[in-house]
Amino acid sequence: MSGSRIRGLRWWMIGLIMLGAVINYLTRSTLAVAAPTLLTELHISTREYSYITAAFQGMIMLQPLCGYVLDVIGLKFGFAMFAAAWSVICMAHGMATNWQTLAVLRGLLGLAEGSANPAGMKAVSIWFPAKERGMAGGIFNIGASFGSMLAPPLVVWAILHYNWQSAFVITGALGLVWVALWLLLYDAPARHRRLSAEEARHIAAGQEQHLEGDGKRPSLISILKMRNFWGIALPRFLADPAWGTLSFWVPLYLTTVRHFDLAQIAMFAWLPFLAADLGCLFGPVVVLALQKRGVRLINARRGAFTLGASMMMGVAFVGYVDSPYAAIALLSLAGFAHQTLSVTVITMSSDLFRRNEVATVAGMCGTFGNFGLLLFSLLIGGLMSTIGYTPFFVSLAVLDLVAAVLLWTLVREKNA
């Protein structure tokens, strides 16, 4: 096959890893969609459900371990190992008979699924020149929202035609199919047989020389001492609860507050994630538009993040509108806004850190993001019955604005 036909191989590779992210978020979202049925059949309370989601968030905070493994043993086999594990664990959810078993399984699922973000950022850093990383990161992050968007209709279909157990088996089995595709089709640029010399030069020419890895294993201590690490990690801590709320609590919110039935959830619960898909592409477009106007890369990313944080103000009004469809529209705006800002801050790990550190840094930042999500989820589970959802929707808007301030204050662009 000629080089002209495969000069876009890097886009096929990011498409493949995006598909892995689709499966990752489909499997993790299965529980949220099945929750109204599952909680009733297994007699699980809202508070116990918060413990189940907390187990997932607690273990997914081990993302640095996943990132370290990916940096040490390589992306191809490391990500395949994690994906196979999360697929089997997801299928095992169908055997749960109480909340304690579900909590254990969710914890194991969180550990394995914490590999997705470090894997995606590592692929972006090695396959793309700097000017294309924003769009590549946006395409990868579409997987998160598309997987979450796919969950409501697929899981509801499985429950209505079979049972809630089958939903976990089906989504887990899809993961094993993807693992086979990944092992068959993926390899690093230096070893990929279908990468043309022309495209290899294009990728290499656009890589920042000061971010080239030195071949050493990443040092967690040295990373923790870096100002730029905290400049990404703290905004993630404040912003990521928005995604967790959309993924884990919106189906229950629509059921208990807006009185949606299972069929209505299948019809409407995916809309915020469709909007999130568009946000994944909108963020990189904003960055490119700012760069064309002379704004430096890091400032352009911060500008896109700030725009997303400003749009997140809409989520504060979800609890105040009477129409459930207006609430869905505001939640969709939140999905769009969150992914606009999320894809920009996540991609910054590949802009600010060396190649052999990217997966580790992405995992460590993911730990902070998921810790924020864990605390927020526990607060919802503990206080929702007394104060309702409205204060939590308002706080999401405020937290993102604070995150934007921290991003501008802490991050410093490195010189080439």
Helices and strands as residue ranges (DSSP letters): H 3-6, H 9-41, H 46-60, H 63-73, H 75-92, G 93-95, H 99-113, H 116-127, H 130-161, H 164-185, H 197-205, G 209-211, H 220-224, H 227-239, H 241-244, I 245-249, H 250-256, H 262-268, H 271-292, H 297-311, G 312-320, H 324-352, H 358-387, H 390-410
